[in-house]
Amino acid sequence: MEGIGAFLPLILIFGVFYILLIRPQQKKVKLHKEMLNNLKKGDKIITSGGIIGKISKVSDNRELNVEISNEVEIKIAPGMVADLYITQEKPKIKIDPSTEKKGGIFSGLFGKKK
């Protein structure tokens, strides 16, 4: 019975390591493999070297032709793809000048300017 008590702290430490380190890393690797398998022509990617380009051809998941500039293509291994490059365009909001409030902070307290 004392033998199990001596190993209990080690078992607890391994359990904490598994929950905090090993399991999240396995999920991350699984998502990366899934992303690599779903690459298709036209996707914008970032390589592990920091190159941003658009996939122009996928050859049997063994190599990718990536266009990095006009008429400049490179071949890379799919494992070198770090992530998909997703840009979020900010919506352009037009402000109607007729509805825009004018005045300072205290104009609401002390009435409108004349």
ROPA-175286 format. One record per atom (N, C-alpha, C): residue in one letter; atom name; x, y, z. Coordinates in steps of 0.001 Angstrom, whole numbers, padded with zeros to 6 digits. Atoms other than C-alpha are relative to their C-alpha. Layout:
# ROPA-175286
<kollum aa="A" at="CA" u="X" v="Y" w="Z"/>
...
END
This chain:
# ROPA-175286
<kollum aa="M" at="N" u="000816" v="-001187" w="000000"/>
<kollum aa="M" at="CA" u="000000" v="000000" w="000000"/>
<kollum aa="M" at="C" u="000866" v="001260" w="000000"/>
<kollum aa="E" at="N" u="-000885" v="-001159" w="-000040"/>
<kollum aa="E" at="CA" u="002888" v="002369" w="000735"/>
<kollum aa="E" at="C" u="000635" v="000254" w="-001358"/>
<kollum aa="G" at="N" u="-000608" v="-000155" w="001331"/>
<kollum aa="G" at="CA" u="004307" v="001741" w="-002741"/>
<kollum aa="G" at="C" u="-000854" v="000851" w="-000915"/>
<kollum aa="I" at="N" u="000912" v="-000794" w="000837"/>
<kollum aa="I" at="CA" u="001237" v="003215" w="-004422"/>
<kollum aa="I" at="C" u="000009" v="001453" w="000459"/>
<kollum aa="G" at="N" u="-000029" v="-001362" w="-000548"/>
<kollum aa="G" at="CA" u="001343" v="006262" w="-002133"/>
<kollum aa="G" at="C" u="001236" v="000770" w="-000438"/>
<kollum aa="A" at="N" u="-001226" v="-000666" w="000431"/>
<kollum aa="A" at="CA" u="004912" v="006993" w="-003208"/>
<kollum aa="A" at="C" u="-000107" v="000435" w="-001465"/>
<kollum aa="F" at="N" u="000130" v="-000333" w="001420"/>
<kollum aa="F" at="CA" u="003924" v="007023" w="-006896"/>
<kollum aa="F" at="C" u="-001169" v="000945" w="-000291"/>
<kollum aa="L" at="N" u="001161" v="-000866" w="000211"/>
<kollum aa="L" at="CA" u="000766" v="009084" w="-006411"/>
<kollum aa="L" at="C" u="000364" v="001411" w="-000484"/>
<kollum aa="P" at="N" u="-000381" v="-001326" w="000531"/>
<kollum aa="P" at="CA" u="002526" v="012477" w="-006840"/>
<kollum aa="P" at="C" u="000464" v="-000056" w="-001462"/>
<kollum aa="L" at="N" u="-000443" v="000134" w="001391"/>
<kollum aa="L" at="CA" u="004171" v="011252" w="-010058"/>
<kollum aa="L" at="C" u="-001180" v="-000202" w="-000943"/>
<kollum aa="I" at="N" u="001200" v="000229" w="000816"/>
<kollum aa="I" at="CA" u="000836" v="010054" w="-011394"/>
<kollum aa="I" at="C" u="-000778" v="001300" w="-000165"/>
<kollum aa="L" at="N" u="000693" v="-001284" w="000074"/>
<kollum aa="L" at="CA" u="-000773" v="013400" w="-010567"/>
<kollum aa="L" at="C" u="000731" v="000986" w="-000913"/>
<kollum aa="I" at="N" u="-000785" v="-000890" w="000866"/>
<kollum aa="I" at="CA" u="002073" v="015321" w="-012249"/>
<kollum aa="I" at="C" u="-000176" v="-000395" w="-001456"/>
<kollum aa="F" at="N" u="000202" v="000444" w="001377"/>
<kollum aa="F" at="CA" u="001735" v="013193" w="-015390"/>
<kollum aa="F" at="C" u="-001401" v="000371" w="-000483"/>
<kollum aa="G" at="N" u="001371" v="-000365" w="000381"/>
<kollum aa="G" at="CA" u="-002030" v="013787" w="-015382"/>
<kollum aa="G" at="C" u="-000123" v="001485" w="-000326"/>
<kollum aa="V" at="N" u="000033" v="-001446" w="000251"/>
<kollum aa="V" at="CA" u="-001550" v="017555" w="-015164"/>
<kollum aa="V" at="C" u="000724" v="000323" w="-001304"/>
<kollum aa="F" at="N" u="-000727" v="-000215" w="001255"/>
<kollum aa="F" at="CA" u="001061" v="017473" w="-017947"/>
<kollum aa="F" at="C" u="-000838" v="-000432" w="-001198"/>
<kollum aa="Y" at="N" u="000825" v="000484" w="001109"/>
<kollum aa="Y" at="CA" u="-001277" v="015456" w="-020127"/>
<kollum aa="Y" at="C" u="-001118" v="000992" w="-000300"/>
<kollum aa="I" at="N" u="001136" v="-000905" w="000200"/>
<kollum aa="I" at="CA" u="-004199" v="017824" w="-019597"/>
<kollum aa="I" at="C" u="000459" v="001357" w="-000515"/>
<kollum aa="L" at="N" u="-000419" v="-001348" w="000352"/>
<kollum aa="L" at="CA" u="-002220" v="021065" w="-019938"/>
<kollum aa="L" at="C" u="000915" v="000080" w="-001226"/>
<kollum aa="L" at="N" u="-000974" v="-000088" w="001083"/>
<kollum aa="L" at="CA" u="000447" v="020184" w="-022536"/>
<kollum aa="L" at="C" u="-000233" v="-000985" w="-001145"/>
<kollum aa="I" at="N" u="000025" v="001033" w="001038"/>
<kollum aa="I" at="CA" u="000040" v="016921" w="-024410"/>
<kollum aa="I" at="C" u="-001298" v="000052" w="-000800"/>
<kollum aa="R" at="N" u="001288" v="000013" w="000702"/>
<kollum aa="R" at="CA" u="-003688" v="016995" w="-025247"/>
<kollum aa="R" at="C" u="-000211" v="001213" w="-000914"/>
<kollum aa="P" at="N" u="000152" v="-001134" w="000909"/>
<kollum aa="P" at="CA" u="-003770" v="020573" w="-026625"/>
<kollum aa="P" at="C" u="000938" v="-000078" w="-001217"/>
<kollum aa="Q" at="N" u="-000936" v="000131" w="001117"/>
<kollum aa="Q" at="CA" u="-000681" v="019855" w="-028753"/>
<kollum aa="Q" at="C" u="-000500" v="-001027" w="-000999"/>
<kollum aa="Q" at="N" u="000551" v="001003" w="000907"/>
<kollum aa="Q" at="CA" u="-002309" v="016727" w="-030192"/>
<kollum aa="Q" at="C" u="-001163" v="000575" w="-000811"/>
<kollum aa="K" at="N" u="001102" v="-000637" w="000722"/>
<kollum aa="K" at="CA" u="-005415" v="018747" w="-031101"/>
<kollum aa="K" at="C" u="000522" v="000949" w="-001059"/>
<kollum aa="K" at="N" u="-000587" v="-000939" w="000942"/>
<kollum aa="K" at="CA" u="-003250" v="021396" w="-032768"/>
<kollum aa="K" at="C" u="000591" v="-000734" w="-001205"/>
<kollum aa="V" at="N" u="-000577" v="000792" w="001093"/>
<kollum aa="V" at="CA" u="-001404" v="018779" w="-034843"/>
<kollum aa="V" at="C" u="-001111" v="-000579" w="-000868"/>
<kollum aa="K" at="N" u="001115" v="000559" w="000747"/>
<kollum aa="K" at="CA" u="-004704" v="017168" w="-035843"/>
<kollum aa="K" at="C" u="-000648" v="001062" w="-000893"/>
<kollum aa="L" at="N" u="000579" v="-001083" w="000788"/>
<kollum aa="L" at="CA" u="-006141" v="020520" w="-036998"/>
<kollum aa="L" at="C" u="000919" v="000415" w="-001151"/>
<kollum aa="H" at="N" u="-000959" v="-000364" w="001051"/>
<kollum aa="H" at="CA" u="-002952" v="021294" w="-038966"/>
<kollum aa="H" at="C" u="-000016" v="-001037" w="-001123"/>
<kollum aa="K" at="N" u="000076" v="001048" w="001027"/>
<kollum aa="K" at="CA" u="-003084" v="017925" w="-040764"/>
<kollum aa="K" at="C" u="-001284" v="000115" w="-000807"/>
<kollum aa="E" at="N" u="001281" v="-000160" w="000686"/>
<kollum aa="E" at="CA" u="-006754" v="018490" w="-041574"/>
<kollum aa="E" at="C" u="000041" v="001196" w="-000954"/>
<kollum aa="M" at="N" u="-000140" v="-001174" w="000849"/>
<kollum aa="M" at="CA" u="-005944" v="021951" w="-042940"/>
<kollum aa="M" at="C" u="000851" v="-000311" w="-001223"/>
<kollum aa="L" at="N" u="-000859" v="000373" w="001125"/>
<kollum aa="L" at="CA" u="-003156" v="020513" w="-045114"/>
<kollum aa="L" at="C" u="-000742" v="-000881" w="-001000"/>
<kollum aa="N" at="N" u="000747" v="000878" w="000898"/>
<kollum aa="N" at="CA" u="-005473" v="017858" w="-046523"/>
<kollum aa="N" at="C" u="-001082" v="000752" w="-000774"/>
<kollum aa="N" at="N" u="001065" v="-000755" w="000648"/>
<kollum aa="N" at="CA" u="-008078" v="020505" w="-047429"/>
<kollum aa="N" at="C" u="000501" v="001176" w="-000835"/>
<kollum aa="L" at="N" u="-000523" v="-001086" w="000829"/>
<kollum aa="L" at="CA" u="-005727" v="022857" w="-049320"/>
<kollum aa="L" at="C" u="-000466" v="-000183" w="-001436"/>
<kollum aa="K" at="N" u="000462" v="000062" w="001383"/>
<kollum aa="K" at="CA" u="-007008" v="023732" w="-052767"/>
<kollum aa="K" at="C" u="000502" v="001221" w="-000758"/>
<kollum aa="K" at="N" u="-000432" v="-001088" w="000860"/>
<kollum aa="K" at="CA" u="-006228" v="026013" w="-055682"/>
<kollum aa="K" at="C" u="-000747" v="001276" w="000383"/>
<kollum aa="G" at="N" u="000604" v="-001278" w="-000326"/>
<kollum aa="G" at="CA" u="-006829" v="029663" w="-054872"/>
<kollum aa="G" at="C" u="000118" v="000390" w="001466"/>
<kollum aa="D" at="N" u="-000165" v="-000322" w="-001421"/>
<kollum aa="D" at="CA" u="-006172" v="029447" w="-051108"/>
<kollum aa="D" at="C" u="001245" v="000864" w="000196"/>
<kollum aa="K" at="N" u="-001166" v="-000797" w="-000372"/>
<kollum aa="K" at="CA" u="-003860" v="032110" w="-049680"/>
<kollum aa="K" at="C" u="000606" v="-000639" w="001243"/>
<kollum aa="I" at="N" u="-000682" v="000694" w="-001089"/>
<kollum aa="I" at="CA" u="-001253" v="030584" w="-047380"/>
<kollum aa="I" at="C" u="001195" v="000802" w="000494"/>
<kollum aa="I" at="N" u="-001245" v="-000510" w="-000564"/>
<kollum aa="I" at="CA" u="001649" v="031534" w="-045147"/>
<kollum aa="I" at="C" u="000901" v="-001203" w="000219"/>
<kollum aa="T" at="N" u="-000930" v="001105" w="-000206"/>
<kollum aa="T" at="CA" u="004699" v="029277" w="-045247"/>
<kollum aa="T" at="C" u="000693" v="000169" w="001348"/>
<kollum aa="S" at="N" u="-000711" v="-000087" w="-001271"/>
<kollum aa="S" at="CA" u="006799" v="028494" w="-042208"/>
<kollum aa="S" at="C" u="001157" v="000991" w="-000085"/>
<kollum aa="G" at="N" u="-001041" v="-001014" w="000181"/>
<kollum aa="G" at="CA" u="009425" v="030851" w="-043687"/>
<kollum aa="G" at="C" u="-000549" v="001400" w="-000064"/>
<kollum aa="G" at="N" u="000605" v="-001311" w="-000004"/>
<kollum aa="G" at="CA" u="006939" v="033708" w="-043719"/>
<kollum aa="G" at="C" u="-000421" v="000507" w="-001363"/>
<kollum aa="I" at="N" u="000401" v="-000410" w="001343"/>
<kollum aa="I" at="CA" u="006201" v="033789" w="-047453"/>
<kollum aa="I" at="C" u="-001510" v="-000127" w="-000128"/>
<kollum aa="I" at="N" u="001447" v="-000004" w="000213"/>
<kollum aa="I" at="CA" u="002618" v="034709" w="-048317"/>
<kollum aa="I" at="C" u="-000242" v="-000147" w="-001485"/>
<kollum aa="G" at="N" u="000289" v="000204" w="001406"/>
<kollum aa="G" at="CA" u="001230" v="033404" w="-051592"/>
<kollum aa="G" at="C" u="-001326" v="-000692" w="-000202"/>
<kollum aa="K" at="N" u="001251" v="000637" w="000372"/>
<kollum aa="K" at="CA" u="-001706" v="031920" w="-053440"/>
<kollum aa="K" at="C" u="000326" v="-001314" w="-000711"/>
<kollum aa="I" at="N" u="-000235" v="001310" w="000603"/>
<kollum aa="I" at="CA" u="-001838" v="028233" w="-054362"/>
<kollum aa="I" at="C" u="-000525" v="000020" w="-001431"/>
<kollum aa="S" at="N" u="000420" v="000045" w="001396"/>
<kollum aa="S" at="CA" u="-001907" v="027850" w="-058130"/>
<kollum aa="S" at="C" u="-000177" v="-001430" w="-000490"/>
<kollum aa="K" at="N" u="000144" v="001397" w="000405"/>
<kollum aa="K" at="CA" u="-001626" v="024055" w="-058330"/>
<kollum aa="K" at="C" u="000342" v="-000913" w="001176"/>
<kollum aa="V" at="N" u="-000260" v="001009" w="-001029"/>
<kollum aa="V" at="CA" u="-001819" v="021088" w="-055948"/>
<kollum aa="V" at="C" u="000301" v="-001308" w="-000718"/>
<kollum aa="S" at="N" u="-000405" v="001236" w="000663"/>
<kollum aa="S" at="CA" u="000064" v="017968" w="-057082"/>
<kollum aa="S" at="C" u="000005" v="-001156" w="000984"/>
<kollum aa="D" at="N" u="000103" v="001232" w="-000801"/>
<kollum aa="D" at="CA" u="-001109" v="014819" w="-055257"/>
<kollum aa="D" at="C" u="000407" v="000175" w="001459"/>
<kollum aa="N" at="N" u="-000376" v="-000291" w="-001385"/>
<kollum aa="N" at="CA" u="-000544" v="016453" w="-051844"/>
<kollum aa="N" at="C" u="001479" v="-000251" w="000277"/>
<kollum aa="R" at="N" u="-001441" v="000161" w="-000176"/>
<kollum aa="R" at="CA" u="003196" v="016048" w="-052443"/>
<kollum aa="R" at="C" u="000732" v="001315" w="-000187"/>
<kollum aa="E" at="N" u="-000589" v="-001316" w="000176"/>
<kollum aa="E" at="CA" u="003990" v="019545" w="-053647"/>
<kollum aa="E" at="C" u="-001066" v="000998" w="-000426"/>
<kollum aa="L" at="N" u="000924" v="-001074" w="000326"/>
<kollum aa="L" at="CA" u="002253" v="022862" w="-054067"/>
<kollum aa="L" at="C" u="000747" v="001028" w="-000839"/>
<kollum aa="N" at="N" u="-000527" v="-001140" w="000739"/>
<kollum aa="N" at="CA" u="002872" v="025508" w="-056697"/>
<kollum aa="N" at="C" u="-000669" v="001231" w="000592"/>
<kollum aa="V" at="N" u="000506" v="-001183" w="-000674"/>
<kollum aa="V" at="CA" u="002511" v="028840" w="-054936"/>
<kollum aa="V" at="C" u="000461" v="001236" w="-000760"/>
<kollum aa="E" at="N" u="-000324" v="-001251" w="000678"/>
<kollum aa="E" at="CA" u="002332" v="032166" w="-056751"/>
<kollum aa="E" at="C" u="000227" v="001060" w="001069"/>
<kollum aa="I" at="N" u="-000333" v="-000981" w="-001023"/>
<kollum aa="I" at="CA" u="004127" v="034739" w="-054621"/>
<kollum aa="I" at="C" u="000011" v="001418" w="-000555"/>
<kollum aa="S" at="N" u="000062" v="-001288" w="000666"/>
<kollum aa="S" at="CA" u="004077" v="037566" w="-057156"/>
<kollum aa="S" at="C" u="-000512" v="-000245" w="-001407"/>
<kollum aa="N" at="N" u="000465" v="000191" w="001369"/>
<kollum aa="N" at="CA" u="002902" v="038181" w="-060718"/>
<kollum aa="N" at="C" u="001003" v="-000826" w="-000787"/>
<kollum aa="E" at="N" u="-000795" v="000933" w="000805"/>
<kollum aa="E" at="CA" u="004256" v="035278" w="-062792"/>
<kollum aa="E" at="C" u="001244" v="-000521" w="000720"/>
<kollum aa="V" at="N" u="-001087" v="000584" w="-000787"/>
<kollum aa="V" at="CA" u="006584" v="034156" w="-059961"/>
<kollum aa="V" at="C" u="-000595" v="-001106" w="000844"/>
<kollum aa="E" at="N" u="000523" v="001153" w="-000731"/>
<kollum aa="E" at="CA" u="005834" v="030644" w="-058702"/>
<kollum aa="E" at="C" u="001143" v="-000771" w="000631"/>
<kollum aa="I" at="N" u="-000954" v="000882" w="-000661"/>
<kollum aa="I" at="CA" u="007646" v="028428" w="-056254"/>
<kollum aa="I" at="C" u="-000708" v="-001302" w="000321"/>
<kollum aa="K" at="N" u="000538" v="001294" w="-000423"/>
<kollum aa="K" at="CA" u="007175" v="024762" w="-055395"/>
<kollum aa="K" at="C" u="000402" v="-000211" w="001451"/>
<kollum aa="I" at="N" u="-000290" v="000274" w="-001406"/>
<kollum aa="I" at="CA" u="006893" v="023887" w="-051726"/>
<kollum aa="I" at="C" u="-000657" v="-001316" w="000401"/>
<kollum aa="A" at="N" u="000613" v="001191" w="-000577"/>
<kollum aa="A" at="CA" u="006138" v="020797" w="-049687"/>
<kollum aa="A" at="C" u="-001172" v="000453" w="000861"/>
<kollum aa="P" at="N" u="001164" v="-000399" w="-000805"/>
<kollum aa="P" at="CA" u="002717" v="020888" w="-048001"/>
<kollum aa="P" at="C" u="000308" v="000163" w="001483"/>
<kollum aa="G" at="N" u="-000359" v="-000114" w="-001414"/>
<kollum aa="G" at="CA" u="004368" v="020462" w="-044604"/>
<kollum aa="G" at="C" u="000557" v="001358" w="000365"/>
<kollum aa="M" at="N" u="-000556" v="-001325" w="-000248"/>
<kollum aa="M" at="CA" u="005900" v="023922" w="-044976"/>
<kollum aa="M" at="C" u="-001078" v="001076" w="000115"/>
<kollum aa="V" at="N" u="001097" v="-000956" w="-000146"/>
<kollum aa="V" at="CA" u="002466" v="025566" w="-044920"/>
<kollum aa="V" at="C" u="-000287" v="000154" w="001488"/>
<kollum aa="A" at="N" u="000240" v="-000255" w="-001418"/>
<kollum aa="A" at="CA" u="002082" v="027200" w="-041534"/>
<kollum aa="A" at="C" u="-001476" v="000225" w="000278"/>
<kollum aa="D" at="N" u="001388" v="-000346" w="-000273"/>
<kollum aa="D" at="CA" u="-001443" v="028569" w="-041856"/>
<kollum aa="D" at="C" u="-000635" v="000574" w="-001249"/>
<kollum aa="L" at="N" u="000718" v="-000700" w="001058"/>
<kollum aa="L" at="CA" u="-004116" v="029893" w="-044155"/>
<kollum aa="L" at="C" u="000072" v="001490" w="000303"/>
<kollum aa="Y" at="N" u="-000088" v="-001448" w="-000159"/>
<kollum aa="Y" at="CA" u="-003798" v="033639" w="-044737"/>
<kollum aa="Y" at="C" u="-001380" v="000575" w="-000217"/>
<kollum aa="I" at="N" u="001351" v="-000546" w="000063"/>
<kollum aa="I" at="CA" u="-007138" v="035216" w="-043942"/>
<kollum aa="I" at="C" u="000076" v="001466" w="000383"/>
<kollum aa="T" at="N" u="000024" v="-001420" w="-000298"/>
<kollum aa="T" at="CA" u="-007471" v="038975" w="-044194"/>
<kollum aa="T" at="C" u="-001426" v="000409" w="000295"/>
<kollum aa="Q" at="N" u="001319" v="-000496" w="-000349"/>
<kollum aa="Q" at="CA" u="-010368" v="040663" w="-042539"/>
<kollum aa="Q" at="C" u="-000086" v="001444" w="-000460"/>
<kollum aa="E" at="N" u="000170" v="-001355" w="000496"/>
<kollum aa="E" at="CA" u="-011455" v="043679" w="-044495"/>
<kollum aa="E" at="C" u="-000951" v="000750" w="000920"/>
<kollum aa="K" at="N" u="000829" v="-000812" w="-000871"/>
<kollum aa="K" at="CA" u="-012835" v="046431" w="-042348"/>
<kollum aa="K" at="C" u="-001124" v="000604" w="-000826"/>
<kollum aa="P" at="N" u="001094" v="-000597" w="000758"/>
<kollum aa="P" at="CA" u="-016276" v="047537" w="-043459"/>
<kollum aa="P" at="C" u="000107" v="001522" w="000027"/>
<kollum aa="K" at="N" u="-000069" v="-001448" w="000093"/>
<kollum aa="K" at="CA" u="-016308" v="051090" w="-044687"/>
<kollum aa="K" at="C" u="-001355" v="000573" w="000404"/>
<kollum aa="I" at="N" u="001232" v="-000580" w="-000522"/>
<kollum aa="I" at="CA" u="-018880" v="053038" w="-042732"/>
<kollum aa="I" at="C" u="-000061" v="001450" w="-000458"/>
<kollum aa="K" at="N" u="000197" v="-001380" w="000421"/>
<kollum aa="K" at="CA" u="-020207" v="056191" w="-044303"/>
<kollum aa="K" at="C" u="-000823" v="000713" w="001064"/>
<kollum aa="I" at="N" u="000696" v="-000790" w="-001008"/>
<kollum aa="I" at="CA" u="-021254" v="058849" w="-041850"/>
<kollum aa="I" at="C" u="-000810" v="001067" w="-000714"/>
<kollum aa="D" at="N" u="000879" v="-001002" w="000593"/>
<kollum aa="D" at="CA" u="-024220" v="060947" w="-042877"/>
<kollum aa="D" at="C" u="000151" v="001289" w="000798"/>
<kollum aa="P" at="N" u="-000242" v="-001239" w="-000755"/>
<kollum aa="P" at="CA" u="-023383" v="064564" w="-041972"/>
<kollum aa="P" at="C" u="-001260" v="000589" w="000624"/>
<kollum aa="S" at="N" u="001219" v="-000572" w="-000563"/>
<kollum aa="S" at="CA" u="-027037" v="065404" w="-041319"/>
<kollum aa="S" at="C" u="-000362" v="-000626" w="001344"/>
<kollum aa="T" at="N" u="000323" v="000660" w="-001269"/>
<kollum aa="T" at="CA" u="-027280" v="062880" w="-038469"/>
<kollum aa="T" at="C" u="001126" v="000122" w="001014"/>
<kollum aa="E" at="N" u="-001153" v="-000105" w="-000884"/>
<kollum aa="E" at="CA" u="-023889" v="063672" w="-037002"/>
<kollum aa="E" at="C" u="-000251" v="001071" w="001056"/>
<kollum aa="K" at="N" u="000186" v="-000952" w="-001092"/>
<kollum aa="K" at="CA" u="-024089" v="065357" w="-033605"/>
<kollum aa="K" at="C" u="001216" v="000896" w="000065"/>
<kollum aa="K" at="N" u="-001088" v="-000955" w="-000144"/>
<kollum aa="K" at="CA" u="-022033" v="068457" w="-033163"/>
<kollum aa="K" at="C" u="-000059" v="000570" w="001401"/>
<kollum aa="G" at="N" u="-000066" v="-000569" w="-001329"/>
<kollum aa="G" at="CA" u="-020876" v="069900" w="-029920"/>
<kollum aa="G" at="C" u="000984" v="-000780" w="000846"/>
<kollum aa="G" at="N" u="-000967" v="000623" w="-000876"/>
<kollum aa="G" at="CA" u="-018675" v="068990" w="-027045"/>
<kollum aa="G" at="C" u="-000649" v="-000935" w="000989"/>
<kollum aa="I" at="N" u="000457" v="000914" w="-001041"/>
<kollum aa="I" at="CA" u="-019035" v="066845" w="-024016"/>
<kollum aa="I" at="C" u="-001147" v="000630" w="000797"/>
<kollum aa="F" at="N" u="000960" v="-000667" w="-000865"/>
<kollum aa="F" at="CA" u="-021041" v="069440" w="-022100"/>
<kollum aa="F" at="C" u="-001207" v="000551" w="-000747"/>
<kollum aa="S" at="N" u="001124" v="-000562" w="000748"/>
<kollum aa="S" at="CA" u="-023428" v="070386" w="-024925"/>
<kollum aa="S" at="C" u="-001311" v="-000694" w="000364"/>
<kollum aa="G" at="N" u="001194" v="000707" w="-000428"/>
<kollum aa="G" at="CA" u="-025877" v="067739" w="-023768"/>
<kollum aa="G" at="C" u="-000507" v="000491" w="001346"/>
<kollum aa="L" at="N" u="000372" v="-000469" w="-001336"/>
<kollum aa="L" at="CA" u="-025838" v="069138" w="-020247"/>
<kollum aa="L" at="C" u="-000535" v="001431" w="-000010"/>
<kollum aa="F" at="N" u="000338" v="-001412" w="-000031"/>
<kollum aa="F" at="CA" u="-026093" v="072806" w="-021023"/>
<kollum aa="F" at="C" u="-000828" v="000482" w="-001190"/>
<kollum aa="G" at="N" u="000819" v="-000390" w="001143"/>
<kollum aa="G" at="CA" u="-028219" v="072786" w="-024187"/>
<kollum aa="G" at="C" u="000830" v="000160" w="-001259"/>
<kollum aa="K" at="N" u="-000653" v="-000120" w="001297"/>
<kollum aa="K" at="CA" u="-027421" v="073374" w="-027828"/>
<kollum aa="K" at="C" u="000684" v="001344" w="-000132"/>
<kollum aa="K" at="N" u="-000688" v="-001243" w="000324"/>
<kollum aa="K" at="CA" u="-024990" v="075944" w="-029112"/>
<kollum aa="K" at="C" u="-000838" v="000772" w="-001003"/>
<kollum aa="K" at="N" u="000723" v="-000836" w="000963"/>
<kollum aa="K" at="CA" u="-026491" v="078863" w="-030989"/>
<kollum aa="K" at="C" u="000955" v="000724" w="-000868"/>
END
